Amino acid sequence: MGDILQVADLPLELRQTRPAPTLPAPAVTPAERRKAADEAERATLIEALRRANGNASEAIRLSGFSRTHFYRLLRKHRINHSPIDGQKRIESR
């Protein structure tokens, strides 16, 4: 007890340094990743509004976004959920 393992105590194959393996190029570009994230955000908003029958408070609860973020995303994705003839209408521009 009390012995400390030193690098010199290791077998030669573990002491030899090797270059780190190179990683392959990402299969998805940052632009493609951003586009996929935008599409997922948009789909989440539309589905939450659909499930909440256009009720923004309920859609916010269902989506898990904060109220501020939810409305920011509605503007970003140009989704209108304003009431028409007493009914909520969800449209995308």
C-alpha positions in Angstrom: 0.0 0.0 0.0 1.2 3.5 -0.7 2.8 2.6 -4.0 2.0 5.0 -6.8 1.7 3.8 -10.3 4.0 5.7 -12.6 4.0 5.9 -16.4 7.3 3.9 -16.5 5.4 1.1 -14.7 3.1 0.6 -17.7 3.8 -1.7 -20.6 5.6 -0.2 -23.5 2.5 -0.3 -25.8 0.6 1.9 -23.3 3.5 4.3 -22.9 4.0 5.0 -26.5 2.1 8.0 -27.7 -0.1 7.8 -30.8 -1.9 10.5 -32.7 -5.5 10.8 -31.8 -7.8 9.3 -34.5 -9.2 11.8 -36.9 -12.9 12.2 -37.0 -14.7 12.0 -40.3 -16.2 15.2 -41.7 -19.7 15.8 -40.3 -22.4 14.2 -42.4 -24.6 17.3 -41.9 -23.4 20.9 -42.6 -24.2 23.6 -40.0 -26.6 25.2 -42.5 -28.5 21.9 -42.9 -28.5 21.5 -39.1 -30.0 25.0 -38.7 -32.6 24.3 -41.4 -33.6 21.1 -39.6 -33.8 22.9 -36.3 -36.0 25.6 -37.8 -38.3 23.1 -39.4 -38.6 21.3 -36.0 -39.4 24.6 -34.2 -42.0 25.4 -36.8 -43.7 22.0 -36.7 -43.7 22.2 -32.8 -45.5 25.5 -32.9 -48.1 24.5 -35.5 -48.8 21.2 -33.7 -49.1 22.9 -30.3 -51.5 25.4 -31.7 -53.5 22.7 -33.5 -53.8 20.6 -30.4 -54.8 23.6 -28.4 -57.4 24.7 -31.0 -55.6 27.9 -31.5 -55.5 28.8 -27.8 -52.1 30.4 -27.4 -51.8 29.9 -23.6 -52.6 26.2 -23.9 -50.2 25.9 -26.9 -47.4 27.5 -24.9 -48.0 25.0 -22.1 -48.0 22.1 -24.6 -44.9 23.3 -26.4 -42.8 23.8 -23.3 -41.5 27.2 -24.6 -41.7 30.3 -22.4 -44.4 32.8 -23.4 -41.8 35.2 -24.7 -39.9 32.6 -26.7 -43.2 31.2 -28.1 -44.3 34.6 -29.5 -40.7 35.3 -30.8 -40.8 32.0 -32.7 -44.3 32.7 -34.1 -42.9 35.9 -35.5 -39.7 34.2 -36.8 -41.7 31.6 -38.6 -44.4 34.0 -39.7 -47.2 32.0 -38.1 -50.4 33.8 -37.5 -53.0 32.5 -35.1 -55.3 35.4 -34.8 -59.0 34.8 -34.2 -61.3 35.0 -37.3 -65.1 35.0 -36.8 -64.8 33.7 -33.2 -62.6 30.8 -34.4 -58.9 30.5 -34.2 -57.1 30.1 -37.5 -53.6 29.0 -37.9 -51.9 30.1 -41.0 -48.4 30.3 -42.2 -46.9 32.7 -44.6 
